[in-house]
Amino acid sequence: MISIIYPNSFKAGIACLATHILLTHLSKFGYNVGAYFLENYHLVRGASTIFITLQYENDYFNAIKIIRELREKNPNALFVAGGPCVMENLHPLEDFFDVFIVGEIEDSDVMDKVVRRDFSDSCLYIPNKTKKVKKIYPKRLGIEDYPIKQMTHEKGAYGKAFLLEIGRGCPRRCRFCLARAIYYPPRFRKLDDLIYLAERGVKESKVNKVALIAPSVGDYKYIVELCNYLNELNVQISPSSLRADTITDDLLRALKLKTLTIAPEAGSERLREYIRKDISLEDIRNAIELAKKHGIEKVKLYFMVGIPTETEDDIKELISLCESIKKEFRKVEITINPLIPKPHTDFENVPFDIESKRKIRFIEKNLKNVKVEYENFNSMLSQAVLARGDKKLGNYLKISKNYSEFVRYLKRDKVLDEYLKGLKAKTEMEL
């Protein structure tokens, strides 16, 4: 038996396309495959190989707990990690997994080889053995490995929806973006393939909603044509956030949104130019005007603080931008978090800004009648450390049940500040 584990809730796991892709991919080799989450992983017994997909750094604590418990019930199992966090930086987890798969598994037999204990592929990293690893990825995104029949549930993060991946990787040049680095080169699916997948997926998954998956949905050349086709299928369309400079009359007419979600990232034009977001104030204003025209009721904005060269004036411009949008819409929400410098990006050696917490509170205090959301600051510190940390962090992961304990132990041993300064992990990893 082969097990796939998403180390978080069922709700999050079924909204993760990787869960469905891994199930479909392994099943084609004739294996008996099961998917598990926090709610039911304890049922895994007698598995020969256990694959754990790592999408977020703070899932490491759950993953380690799962591995410890399941090694007793599955003494002969091989524990294998994959996902974006492995491509980002696998070193903090070397003490816990037997094998790491670096890259994207479609159009390959690497997972089948791992099940058969063949570790010859260059994309495999084996702790204390491998010196150099090369990312694997499909040169084009087809339909062969795509999950047509997906697990769905009303409790899923997208609701009861079919997940339709338009593309992978991003053609933009944002300096902070990990997805741009690890999923390079950017690839989009053919319109005919997407139409085929949507028609069959909606029918076989028994849903009336399609969630469009891509780092930049609006950058797809045929996005309006695709949405018009989905409207002909009479299904609801749920896109991830849109770039302000891709929003048009035709797109909003086809999407029929109630909430517009955009990510300016920074409040000032200067700072957006610095991070190469390539979105102007005019683009944002145009998106807001089009949203009003199409009867959109709510606007949600994503921002970062702690960006290098950031000044008090940049923070004030962020506040002013939100206030100007609030004058146009009754419901405005912003989500604001610190920049987490990531490996393989321009900011991999930029120190984490410990003043971000104060900046977020200043913004919250000065924004009236705008809902301000942000993550727990210890959660962000944990992510910043794990994203760029070395194998030594395994010693702290072993004794930490969650990110708060992890940060506390790092502070106790007076090493937190050092880990927040920059990249510590050293691997020859060819992305």
N, C-alpha and C positions, 0 to 999 in steps of 0.2 A: 504493500500500500504506500502511496505517495501523498504527503500532506502539504498544502499551501496555507500559510498562516499570515493574516494581516494583524499586526500586533496592536490593535486598537479595537474600537467598538464595531459591531456589525453595521451600524448606521454609516460609519466612515468607510468601512471596508468595501461595501457594495457600491459606494460612490467612487471607488478607485478603479480605474480601468485596468490597472495592472492585475488585480485579482482575477478579473474575467479572462484576460489574455493568457495568464499562466495556466488557468484551468483548461482552456481550449487547446493551448499549445501542447501540454503534456498528455492530454487525452488522445491526441492523434497518434501517439506512439503506443497506444493500447494499454496504458496504465490505468489502474483504479485510483482516481484522484479525488480528494476531498478538500473543501475550503473551510477554514476555521478562523475564529475571531476571539476576542477576549472572553466573550460569553460562553464559548464551547470548546476551546482548545484542549481542555482537560480530557476530552473524549478521545484524543489521539493515542492509540496504542498499537504496538507492533509495526510501526512505520519503518520503512527502510531508508527513506530520504525525506527530510522536512525542509521545505523552502520557506524562508521568511522574507517578505518584501518590506524594505525600509524606505518609507516616503518622507519621514520627518525625524529630525535628531532626537526629539523628546520621546519618541516611541522606543528608543533604545532600552529604557528602564523596563518597559513591558516585555520587550523581546528577551532580555536577559532573564527575567523571572520565568518566562515561558520555557526557555531552554533548560534552565535548572530543573524545573519540574518534569519536563518531558524526557530528559536524559535517563531518569530513573525508570520510567514506563517504557521507554524505547531505547534499550541499551545498545542496539546495533545500528541506530539511525545516524545518518550523516546530516549535519545541520549546515544549511547553505543559505547565504545572504545575497540579495540582489536589490536593485532599485537605485533611485537617484542619489541616496545617501552613500551608497557604496562607490558610485562614480565620483562623488564629492570627496570623500575621505573615509576610508575603511579602517584606518589604524586604531582608533579607540576601541574597536570591537574585535581585534585580532585574538584576544584570549577566549572568546566565546563561540566563535564559528569555526567549522572545519574547512570550509571553502567559501570563497566569494566569487560571484560572477559579475564582471565589470562590463556593463553595456546593455544593449537591447537584444532580446533573444529571438525575435521573429526571423524567419528564413534561415535558421540554424538548427543544429541538433545538439547544442552544447548541454542543454538540460538532460536530454536522454543519455548523453555520455557520462554526465555526473552521476546519474542514477546507476549506471553500469560500472561506475568507479574508474572511468577513463578521464584522467585529468591532463590530457595532452594539449588542450586548446590554450592559445596565448592570452585569452581573456580571463583565465582563471587565476585567482590569487590564493595560494595556500600559505597560511601563516608560518613564519620561520623557514620557508623554502623559497618562495617566489621572489625574484629580484626585480623583474620588469614585467609589466602587464600592459596589454593593448586592448582598448575598448572594441567590442564587437557591436555592429549595428547593421540593420538592413538598408541598402542603398535606396530602395524605394518602399513606400508603404502600400501594400496591396490588400487583398481581401482574404488571402489563404489562411492566415492565422487570426483573423478577426473574430471575436466572440459574437455570434448572431443571437444565440439564446442566452440572455443574461439574467442573473438573479436580481430581482427588483423587490422593493417594499416601500410602502408609504413613509416609513421612518428613515429611508435613505436620505443623504444630504441633498440630493436633487429631487427627492420624492420618488414616486414610481415612474422611473424614466429609463429610456434606452440611451446608453452612452455612445455618442458618435464622435470619434476622433477625426477632426478635419485635417490636422497636421501636427507635426512634432518638431520642436526646435523653433527658433524665432529669427526672422530675417532682419530684425532691428539691431541696434548697436548699444543698448543700455549697458553701462560699464559695471553695474552691480549684479547683473542677472546671471544666475547659475545655469538656468535652463538653456540660455543661449550658448553657453560653453559646453555643457555635457551632452546636449542633443544636436550638436553641430555635425553635419550641415542641416539646415532646415529643410523639411520635406512636407509637401502637402499631397493629399490624396486626389485622384482624378474625380471629377464631378460624377461621371457615370458610376464609379465604384461607390461613392457616397450615397447616391440615389438607390443603388442595389442594396447596400447595407441597411439603409434607413427603412426601406420597404419591407425587407425580410425581418429586420430586427424588431420593428414595431409589432409585426404580426406574431413572430415566434416568442417574443418576450411579453406579449399581451399587455402593451402599454399604450397610452395616448399622449405621451410626452417624450421629446428628444432633447437631451442635454448635449450641446455642442462643446467639444473639448479641443482646446488649442491654446498656446500661450498668447496668441493674438488672432482671435476669430475674424476680426474685420480685415485682416491682411490677406485672407483667402480671396483669390481672384474672382471666384464664382459664388461668393457668399450670398448674394441677393438671389441668384438663380436657385441655389440650394434651399434657401428659406421659402421661396415661392413654391417649390416642389413640396416641402414639408407642410405648407399651408393647404395644398391640394390633398394631402393625406389626412387633413383635418386633425393634426396633432399640435400640441402646445410646444413652443420652442423656448429652451432655456440656455442662453449663451453664458459663457464666463464673461468677465469684465471686458469692455470694449475700449480700444484706444480712441481718444477724443478725435484724432485726425482722420479716423476711418468712418465716422458716423455721417450718414447721408439720409436724405429724405426717403429714398428707396429702401435703405436698410431698416430704418425704424418702422416704415410701413409694413415691411415683411415680418419683422420680429414681434410686433404688437406687445411691446414691453409695458409693464406697470412701474418698474423701477429701472432707472438708468444707473449702471455701475461703471465708473471710470477711475483710472489710477494716475493722477497727475504726478504722484510720488513726491514732488517738491512744490512749495507754494510760490517761489519766485522764478521768473524767466531765467535769471542768471544761473540758478542752481540746477534747473532742468537742462540747461545747455551743458553745464559741467558734467552731469551724469549721462549725457547724450540720450535723454528721454525723447528728444525731438518732437515735443508737443508745446505749442505756443499758447499764450493767453488767448489769442484769437481762436485757436482750435477749440479750447475749452468753452469759450463764450458761444461759439457756433453750435457746439454739441448741446449746450444748455438751451439755446433758442429753439433748436430742432426738437428737443425733448418737450418743451412747452407746447410747441405746435402740434405734437402728436399725442397730447393729453397724458403724458407720463406724470405720475403722481408723486414720485419720490426719487431723490438722487442720493447715491452712495459714492463716497470718494475714499480712495486709499492714499495715504501719505507715509513718508519716512522722515525721521529726524536723525541727527547724528551723522549727517553726510559730511565728508571732508569739505572744508572751506565755509561751512555754514556759519552764518552770523545771526545776530538778533533781528536784523532787518529781514532776513529770509523767513524767520519764524513769524514775524508780524505780517508779512505778505501772505503767508499761508492762512493766517487768521482772517485777513481782509478778503481773500478769495472765497473762503467759506461763507463769510458774512454776505458777500455780494450774491452768492448763489441762494442763500437762505431768503433773500428778498424776493426771489423768483419762485420759490417752492415752499410749500408748507412743511414738507417732511424732508429733512436733510440729515444724513448720518455720515460721520467720517470714522474710518479706522486708521489709527496712527501707531506705528511701532518704530523702534530703532532700526537703523541699517545694520544688518548682520553681514559683515564682510565674509565673502565666500571664496574658497580656493578656486583656481582656474579663471578668476575674474580680475579686472584691473585693480580691484580693492582688496585682494587677498592678503596684503601686508599692511592694511590700514588698521590702526587701533580701534577697538570698539569704544564708542563714546559713552562713558559712564554718566555723563551729564544728560543723557537722553531722557531719563526719568523726570528730571526737573523740567525739561522742555515740554514734555507731554502734559505734565500737570499745569504748566503755564498756559498752554493752548486750551486745555479743558476749562480752566478758570475764566479765560477771556472770551470763550465762545458761548454766547447765550442762545438758548433755544435750538441748539444743534446737539444731537446725540453724539458723544465721543466714546469710541470703544478702543481698547488696547489690551494687549496680553500682559499677564503677570510678568513683572520685570525679571524675576529669577528665571522664569522660562526663557526669556530672551538671552540672559547671561549664559545659561546652559547651552542654548543653540550656538551662540558665538564661540564658546569654548570647544564644543564637540565638532563643529564644522571645520576647525583648523588644527585641532589638537593631535597629539602623538599617542603612541601605544601606552605610555605611562598612565594615561587617563583610565585605562582598564582597571587599575587598582582602586580608583574612586568609584567607578561604575559598579564594582563588585560589592561595595558596602552601602550603596545608595539605592533607596527604594523609589525615589522620584527626583525631579530636577531641583527641588528646594534643598533636599539633603545633599545632593551633589555639589551645589554651589556652597553650602555651608562647610562641607569638608575641604573644598578648595580654599575657602577663606581661612579656615582653621590652620591649614598648613602654609598659608601665605604664598600661594602659587596662582591665585585667580588673576591678579593683575598681569602676571607674566603671560598667561594664556590669552588674555584679552589684547595683548600688544600686536600679535600678528601670527603668521603661519608657522606651525611647529612640525607638521607632518612632512616627511620626506619620502616620496616614492617616485620611481620612474613609471609614471602612468601616462600612456599615450592616448589622449582623447582626440 
